[in-house]
Amino acid sequence: MPFHFMNRDPLPDLTQARAEFLAAGDEALLPIVDAHHHFWDLRNPHPWLTELPRIPFRYGDYEAICQDFLPADYAAACGAHRVLRHVVMEGEWTPHDPAGEAFWMKALADRCGKPHAMAAQIWLDRDDAETLMQTYVLAPLGGFVRSVRHKPRCTQRADYRPDWTEPGSMRCPRWRDGYALLAKYGLMFELQAPWWHMAEAAELARDFPETSIIVNHAGLPATRDPETLAQWRTAMARLVPYPNVVVKISGIGVRGEAWTVEQQAPVVDALIADFGVERCLFASNHPVDAIVVTLEALWSGFKALTRALVPEQRLALFCDNAAALYGLR
């Protein structure tokens, strides 16, 4: 379905942008589709951003991001990087009104031309799951909402059991009943869960091959010691045999540490080696990742990490894979 936005400049053409990059060989011209970031306005109901006390958070103190983040803020933070398409992720709007954020986001897109697609909130084990799916695929949200996210119930690494079947988890029968409906409505699933739960994700990929799973934040490799990295890579490799799984290289910061190319190289290199450039895509997770890295530095870092790749491979990671996945061509 084509997109029609009001009161905006013409949408940059990705085909032309790709050609300009390939002709010039200048990474400043590399077109980017940011496949995972947020827009929010704190006048809206985002309890974790607007209420006290703050919730426990994987990056620690997040007070700095408890402020509006809108298209103009993204543009100011991005510097000279050529971000031409935006896919926004739901930002934990109140669960009492899951579709409210999608309607607000669509109005924002109509007004200013961004974002171009959305991953919306859903609760797969609730009675309203199918009603929400219907809302997301019908006008005015049809063609704008491309995927949904419900963070399944997970546990701490030390407490994880191979037979984890808690209510709300990926093995919960009620949760899986909701998940089974996604194929009917042509919606993809955004999976945010730590890597020690990837055996469950592999079962989803196997049992529901018609539903695309987009693994958020690379399976959350939150530390960089060699033993943990090895276990993370083994866990993520469980997903490699399933062609309906792709991985977002995003949200890979480490709590209390600055985001650096050296820190991220083992994660990026392993994912590209195991899944191939065809099944990986870069994304910023901003403004959340602003806690550990500026938006401008993040895109510069991803560019530095891929300079050994040929231009077509870089285009796949930064632009083409996300454009195809979210129907933005």
Summary of the structure (lengths in Angstrom):
residues: 329
radius of gyration: 18.7
end to end distance: 10.9
largest distance: 53.5
contacts: 1061
relative contact order: 0.15
helix: 44%
strand: 13%
